[in-house]
Amino acid sequence: MNKVDSFLNIVGALNDETRILILNFLSANGETCVCDLQNMLDMKQSRLSRHLKILKDSGFLYVNRKGAWAYYGINNHLTPFHQQALQAIEELDLRCLPPF
């Protein structure tokens, strides 16, 4: 993937309120089971999985599978651009978005 494609992939992953909420939650709370994210966002598993895949494919998340359970967390090896995006998300007033 060239730099332009990589940039567009990252920006595209950030272009959704649900994914911003997921990143903010995981950044604040650490590795979390999909079932807990599902409850927190009151979202069907199939829709949540799509959002998690987009964030994982763009480099923001890792997945840790333990048996039948999947746990997601913020990737430890983020580029400076990823880190700046997460910092910007942490500085947002997310109270204006729908509550968890």
C-alpha positions as CSV (number, residue, x, y, z in Angstrom):
1,M,0.0,0.0,0.0
2,N,1.5,3.4,-1.0
3,K,1.5,6.4,1.3
4,V,-1.6,8.0,-0.3
5,D,-3.6,4.8,0.0
6,S,-2.5,4.4,3.6
7,F,-3.5,8.0,4.5
8,L,-6.9,7.6,2.9
9,N,-7.4,4.3,4.7
10,I,-6.7,5.9,8.1
11,V,-8.8,9.0,7.3
12,G,-11.7,6.8,6.1
13,A,-11.6,4.8,9.4
14,L,-12.0,8.0,11.3
15,N,-14.9,9.2,9.3
16,D,-17.6,7.6,11.5
17,E,-19.0,8.6,14.9
18,T,-19.2,5.0,16.1
19,R,-15.6,4.3,15.3
20,I,-14.6,7.5,17.1
21,L,-16.5,6.3,20.2
22,I,-14.9,2.9,20.0
23,L,-11.4,4.4,19.8
24,N,-12.1,6.8,22.6
25,F,-13.5,4.0,24.8
26,L,-10.6,1.6,24.1
27,S,-8.0,4.4,24.6
28,A,-9.5,5.2,28.0
29,N,-10.3,1.6,29.1
30,G,-7.7,-0.7,27.4
31,E,-8.3,-4.1,25.9
32,T,-12.0,-5.0,25.9
33,C,-14.1,-8.0,24.9
34,V,-16.4,-7.5,21.9
35,C,-19.4,-8.5,24.1
36,D,-18.6,-5.5,26.4
37,L,-18.3,-3.1,23.4
38,Q,-21.5,-4.5,22.0
39,N,-23.3,-3.7,25.3
40,M,-21.7,-0.3,25.7
41,L,-22.7,0.8,22.2
42,D,-26.1,-1.1,22.2
43,M,-25.1,-2.5,18.8
44,K,-25.6,-5.8,17.0
45,Q,-22.5,-7.9,16.8
46,S,-22.4,-8.0,13.0
47,R,-22.4,-4.2,12.7
48,L,-19.9,-3.8,15.5
49,S,-17.6,-6.4,13.9
50,R,-17.6,-4.3,10.7
51,H,-16.5,-1.2,12.5
52,L,-13.8,-3.1,14.4
53,K,-12.5,-4.6,11.2
54,I,-12.2,-1.2,9.6
55,L,-10.3,0.1,12.7
56,K,-8.0,-3.0,12.7
57,D,-7.3,-2.8,9.0
58,S,-6.4,0.8,9.3
59,G,-3.8,0.0,12.0
60,F,-5.6,1.4,15.1
61,L,-6.5,-1.9,16.7
62,Y,-5.2,-5.3,17.5
63,V,-7.3,-8.4,18.3
64,N,-6.4,-10.9,21.0
65,R,-8.4,-14.1,20.6
66,K,-8.9,-16.3,23.7
67,G,-10.9,-19.3,22.8
68,A,-14.3,-18.2,21.5
69,W,-13.8,-14.6,22.8
70,A,-12.2,-11.7,20.9
71,Y,-10.6,-8.8,22.8
72,Y,-9.7,-5.5,21.0
73,G,-7.3,-2.9,22.1
74,I,-5.3,0.1,20.8
75,N,-2.3,-1.1,18.7
76,N,1.0,-0.6,20.6
77,H,2.9,0.2,17.4
78,L,1.1,3.3,16.0
79,T,2.5,5.7,13.5
80,P,2.8,9.3,14.6
81,F,-0.3,10.1,12.4
82,H,-2.3,7.4,14.3
83,Q,-1.1,8.8,17.6
84,Q,-2.0,12.4,16.7
85,A,-5.5,11.2,15.6
86,L,-6.0,9.4,18.9
87,Q,-4.9,12.5,20.8
88,A,-7.3,14.6,18.9
89,I,-10.1,12.2,19.7
90,E,-9.3,12.3,23.4
91,E,-9.6,16.1,23.3
92,L,-13.1,16.0,21.8
93,D,-16.1,16.7,23.8
94,L,-17.9,13.5,23.1
95,R,-20.8,14.4,25.3
96,C,-22.4,15.8,22.2
97,L,-22.5,12.3,20.7
98,P,-25.2,9.7,21.6
99,P,-24.4,8.2,25.1
100,F,-22.9,4.8,25.5
